[in-house]
């Protein structure tokens, strides 16, 4: 079976990335996407518990900006010493305040990180497929923004009403309402994600309700034909 997988620039969970060629591994790969505070990470963990190999774009982004690495140094040059925390690591909150307020800054961040994340994702996906994983789930925030969903075997969208999303984001990140709304508005509207979804997980209820949906979806994912 042959498929192509998208990779997103995901240093931050919410940032529109510049278009680039996605990686090209072989095998069945399903995308998982959703907005900030939608519960995408919870769904990702549930899928991993069922046997999927999850490749997490945000985790890869954290790895490529560890202190001393080329991307870390490039970010500090571009955004200044204020994005470095007291322990010498990247201060993601400080960087987030900058890039969520200025689209040109988001583009600059994506320029620095995109190619490195792409390469890391491609390598990890290929290792997972070579190891015989029954399903690889690529957990990425910008799949639909970059119009790569047609290159995946299927796309799962995690859905949550905006008011629930807003409350969760404010509680999780300690943001004022205006700042939380700004981050949500920087994303693609949920309706545009849902319009291209193959599967939808409604995460507006309890974790138990979400888990039940994921468990029902699992055999359908395993049976998903390669495109």
Buried (B, 14 or more C-beta within 10 A) or exposed (E): EEBBBBBBBBBBBBBBBEEBEBBEBBBBBBBBBBBBBBBBBBBBBBBBEBEBBBBBBBEBBBBBBEEEBEBBEBBBEBBEEEBBEEEEEBBBEBBBBBBBEEEEBBBBBBBBBBBBBBBBBBBBBBBBBEEEBEBBBBBBBBBBBBEBBEBBBBBBBBBBEEEBBBBBBBEEBEBEEEBBBBBBEBBBEBEEBEEBBBBBBBBBEEEEEBBEBBEEBBEEBBEBEEE
